[in-house]
Amino acid sequence: MSSVLERFDGALPAVGSSAGPSPADPRQLLLGMFHAAVDAAQPALRLRDALPAPPKGRTVVIGAGKASAAMAQVLEAHWPTPLEGVVVTRYGHGVPCRSIEILEAAHPVPDQNGLRAAQRIMACVQGLTADDLVICLISGGGSALLPLPAPGISLQDKQVISQQLLEAGATISEINCVRRHLSAVKGGHLAAACHPAPICNLVISDVPADHLSDIASGPTVPDASTSAQAMDLLVRYGIQVPPAVSAALAQGRTETIKPGSASLPQIQNHLVATPQQSLEAAAAYATGHGLNAYILGDAVEGEAREVGKVMAAIARQVRLHGQPFKPPCVLLSGGETTVTVRGNGRGGRNVEFLLSLGIALGGMDGVHAIACDTDGIDGREEIAGATLAPDSLTRALALGVRAAAALQDNDGHGFFGCLGDAVVTGPTHTNVNDFRAIYIGA
């Protein structure tokens, strides 16, 4: 049996390489596409061309997210004048910088180090002038990494509510709506703190439709949502809300900064990497290896197990009837599914999708798949995702592991780990959401 954890070391062949994987080796082909998607979103590739002109005054760098430290490193390498600042990233995702302070904190549930990091960032943008420039480096994960509660709300309140929303299957947009309205930094509050210095936001998107107010919950962009909408979401998902939070939302004391507010400075936004760009890179990789590739969407949402069933139905139609595409081909999709936690397994949403897909396909010959998070973390574990083969379910059964039971227990990582089909990358230093590819042979 292969190793349970497959280290993703960047050694897969490039597009067009004569040594590259062929359709006879579907697993390596799928890993190569994932590799291409991650590479396409690297700050070293995407950030330099988006840099603004230096200001007359100071350049202050702030940021939050799983890619923020890598973005800061690239910025330092190409910025022509002195700079300073603070960014916060997830534990283990820091990289060395000379002038920008790199802090680390917890994700997806915030901790005290995240609170201290948010306070440090707010402090470093005080006293700026119109001649200064704030460069804000934003990527996925920034919401949990900047947990500065609004007045009257505690960090524990935010921790409990965030955990409940995650387990209830709320979408990332819904979760971030609530986060914005419990925060003294998100929803444009950090932008207001920078006034009158202009802000240049350099953003790596990890959310469906690339909505700026949802990426890291929009600390440096205005927000049109309301406290009433946040409260409605908490009620809809049956979240147990502490009295202080209910009162703050009901009274509008935690409202975000709205578009057109005089408290906002001049803001420029640049999306430097997106899920769509990474899907296109994966499609190019597949094409370079002689396969037609079809992007089904960069913003697929819904319960992971339900999305798995839908994708299985499409793959089955392609395999059996050549509709809507002729095999051999690859079906690509991105976005962010959700998981309503019912069991006690190890998660996460990509392997839950993959397990549901495998059950629905029932071992269909010629269909292989991969589902991974481009940041290298699916759920709470340092595992990006996994690959699925036609014999995955039977191999697991031979080991005494039943796919249906694993799905019921939300234990996708346990299922694919026992097969040796987990994909482990380590920190990828980027984050453009989930990557899914289904190879359908002729």
N, C-alpha and C positions, 0 to 999 in steps of 0.2 A: 504494500500500500504506500502511496506517495505521502510525503510529509504533510501533516495537518496544516501547517502554516507555510504558504508559498511566498517567499520573499520577492517582492517586486523590485528588481534592482536596475531597471532601465536598460536592460541588455537585449531587449527584443529587436528584431530587425526593422529597419526603416522601410517606408513605403517604396515599393519598386525593387527592393533588394532581392537578388536571385536566391538568397538563403532564407527568404521569408517563409512564414507558414503558408501552406496551401489548404484548399478546402478539405484535403485528406487529413488535416490536423486542426480540427475546428477549435479546440481549446486554445491553442497557441494563437490562432487567428483572432479569437475574441479578446485574449489578453493584449494582443498587439493593438487592437482598436481602442481598448481602454487606455493603454499607454499613450496613444496618439491624442486622445481626448484630454488627458491630464497635461501632457506636454504643451498643447495648444493654449492652455490657460495659465502658463507659468508667468509670474511677474517679470522675469528676465526677458521674456519675449514680448510682452504686451505693454509694459509700463513706460518705457523710455519715450516712445513717440507721443505720449499724452502729456508730457511734462509742460507746465506753463513757463512763461518768462520769469526770471528772477525779479523781485520787487526792489524798490529803493531802500526799504528798511529791512527788518528781520524776516527770516523764513522760519516759521514754527511748524513742525510736523507733529500731527496727532493721528491716532488711528486705532482701530480695533478689529479683530477677526483672526481666523486661522491662517490667513495669508499676510497679515499686516506686517509681521517682522521681515518676511522675505521681500515684501514691497518696500519697506524702509531701507533694506540693504541695497536694493537696486537704485532707489532714489539717491542714496548717498554716493553711489558710484558714478552717477551722471549729473549731479547738481553742481553748478559752477561756483557757487558762493557759500559762505558759512551757513549752517543750519543747526537747529536744535529741536528738541521735542521729546514726546513720550508716546509709545504705542503699546497695546496689550494684546497678547495672543494666548492661545491655549497652552496648557502645560505640555512641554516637549516640542513645541513648534517654534521656539525662539531661535534666532540666528544672530551672530555677532554683528554689531554696528559700532561705529566710532563715536558719533555725535548724538545719535538718537537712543534714548533709554528704552530698553526692551523689557517689559514686564510680562509675567505669565499668571494665568488664573484659570478657574474651572469652567468647563462647558460639558453638558448643556444646562446644568443647574448652577447658578452663580454662587460665589463664595466671598469670604472677606478680602482675599487678595484682589478680586475683581472690583470690589467696592473701593479699596485703596487706590487701585489703578485709575478708576473713574475720577476720584478726587484729585489725583495728581494731574490728570489731563485737564480737568476744569481749571486747576490752579495755573497751569502753564499758558493758558490763553487769556489770562487777566492782563489788563493794561496795554493791550495792543492799539496800534494807530492805523489810520487809513493807508499809510505807506508800507505797512507790514503785509505779509502774506501767510495764510494758514493753508497748508497742504494736508488734507485729511485722507488717510489710507483706510478704506473700508472694504471688508469682505465678510463672508458668511461666518457666523459664530459671534459676531460683535455684540449681539443683543445680550447674551449671557455674560459676556466679558466686560460689559459696562453697566453693572447693576447699582447705579446710584439712585436710591429710592426718593420719591417725592416727599416733601415734608409731611410728617405724621404717619408715614408708612415705613415699616422696618424691612431689613434685608430678609429676615425670616419669613415675613409675609410674602415677599416676592419669590423666595425659594419654594414655599409650599404651593403657591398658585401656579408657578411654572411647571412643577412636577405633575400636578393634577392635570393641567392642560395637555402636557405631553402624553400622559397615559390615557386621556379621554379621547384621543384621536383628532384633536383640533388641527386645522391646517396651519402652516407657518404664517400665513397672512393673519389669521385669527389670533394666534398666539402673540404675534408682534403688535397687533392692535392693542391688546391688553397691556403688553409690556410698555408700550409708549405712554400709556395713561397711568402708569405707576412710577414713572421715572422723572428725575430732575435733569436728565442728560439727553434722553432719546426724544423723538418727535420734534426736532428742531431746537431743543433747549441748548445744546452744545453750540449750534450755529449762533444763537443769540448771544452766548457768552463771548464769542469771538468779535462781535461788533466793536468798532467799525472796520476791522481788518477784513478784506475779501477772502473768500474760501474757494479753493480748488479741490473738489472731491474727485479722487481717483478710486474707482469702484470695481471690484470683482463681484459679479452677481451670482447669488446662489438661490434666487427665488423665482417662481413662475412669473413670466411676463416682465421680469427685470424692474419691478416697481421700486423706485429708490427709497420710498418711505418704509418698505419692508426689509431692505437689506440692512442688517444690524439695527433694525427698527428706526432707521433714519435719524441719527443724532444731529446731522448737519444739513438736513433738508426740511422744509415745512411739511405739515401733515394736515390733511383735510378730515380725518376721522374724528370722532367725538368721544367724550367720556361716557355718554349714554350708550353708544355702540359697544364700548368695552364692557359695560355692565351687562348689556343684553347677552353678550357672548358668555360671560361667566354664568349667567342664569341658564342659558341654553345647555351648557355642558354640565350643569349640576355641580359647579365648583363651590366648595366651602370657603366663603369669603370672610376674612376677619372684619369685625365691625369698623375698624379704622379705615379699611379700604373701601367698604361700602359707603361710608360717610363722605370720604374724599371724592369718590366718583359721582355720587348723587349731588354734591354741592358744586361740582365742576372745578374743584381746587387743583386738579391734576391735568387740566386741559393742555393740549399741545400747542405749538406755535403754528399759526395758520398761514397759508399762502398770502403774500402781500403785506404781511406784518411789518411795521416800521422798525421792529426790533431786529430784523434780519439784515445781515450785510449782503454785499454782492456775492452771489454763489455761482460757480461754474461746475458742471457735472460731466464727468467722462467715464463711460462704461469701458473699462480696458479689457475685460474678458467676460464672456457670457456663455451660458449653456449651449446656445445655438452654434456658436463658433466651435465649441468642442465637438459637438455632434457632426458638424461639417468636416472637421479634421478626421474623425473616425470613419466617416463615409469615404473620404479620400483615401484613407489607408485600405479600406476594403476594395475600393475600385482599383487601387494599385496592385492588388492581389487577385484581380480577375473576377470580382464579384459585383453585382449590382447592389447598391445600398439605398434604403428608403428611410427617411426620417419621418416618423409618425407624429412627432411633436416634441417641443422642448419644454413644455409646461404641463406634463401629465400629472394630475393629482387624483386623490381618492384613497380609499383603504387599500393597502398594499396587496392583500389577498384577493380583493375584487379586481384590481388592475391586472393581477396575474391571470385570472380567469379570462378576462377580455383578450389579453395578449395571446393566450393559448388558443382561443377560438380563431384569431386572425392567423396564427402560425399554422393551425390545422387546415384552414381553408387554402392557404398557399401550398402546403405540402400535398394535399389530396386533390385539389382542383386547379391549381395554378392561378388562383384569383386572390386578391387583386394584382398579385405579382407572380411572375414565373420563377420557380426555383431553378438553380441555386441562387440565394440572395440573403441579404442581411436586413433585419428590421431594427432601427435605432430609435430610442426615445430618451428623454430627460424629464426633469421636473422633480417633484418631491411628494412621495406618497406618505400616508400616515398609518399608524398602527394603534388600534384601540386595545390596550393591554388587558388580557383576560387570564393569562397564564403566568407561570413563574420562570419562563425560559430566559435565554440570554439575548433575545432580539436578533437583529434590528430590522428596519423596514425593507432594505434591499434583499436580504436573505428571506424575509417573509414573502416578498413578491416572488422570489425565485422558487421557493418551496411550493407556493400555491400554483405557480406556472407548471412545475413538474407534476404535481398531482393531477391537474387538469389535462395535461398532455398524455398521462398514463404510459410513459415510456415510448412515445412515438419515435420510430426510427428516423434518423437523419436530422433531428432538431436538437440543437445545443444552445446554451444561453449563458450570459454573464450579467450580473447586476452588482454594481459597486458604487460607493460614494466617492466622489473625486477628491475629497479631503483625506481619504484613507481611514475614515472612522464611520462605521455603520452602527448607529445606536450609541452605546457607551463603551464599546470594546474597540481595541486597536486593530480592528479587522475591517478592511475596505468592503468586503462582500464575498462572493463565491461564484463558481461556475457550475452549470448543470449539464448533464449528459443524458442520453436516452436510458442508460442503465443505472442512473443515480438511485432511484427508488429500490431497485432490486439489490444493489450492492448494500444499501442501508439495511434492508430487511435481513440480509444474510448476517449482519452484525447485530440483529435484534432491535433495530431502530425503525419504527413505523413513521412514515411521513405524515400521515393524518394526525397522529398523536403529537408529533413535534410542532405541527402548525397550530393545533389547539392550545399548546403550551407556550406559543410565541417563542419557539426555540430553534429558529433557523440557524443560528451560529452553531448550536450543538449538533444539528443534523449534518451540515456540510463539513464541520470540523472533523467529525468521525470518519468521513470519507476521504479526508485529505484534500478537499476541493476549496478550502478557504483561500482567499486572496488577501495577503498582508503586504502593505506598501510601506508602512511607516508614514510619518508626516509628509504629505506631498507639497506643502507650502502653497496650496491654492485651494479653491473651493467653488466649483460651478455646479453644485448639486449632484443628483444621482445620474448614473450612466447605466443604460440597459441596452443590450444587443442580443438579438436572437438570430442565430444562423440556421437556415433551412436548406438542407441539401437537396440535390436533384432526385 
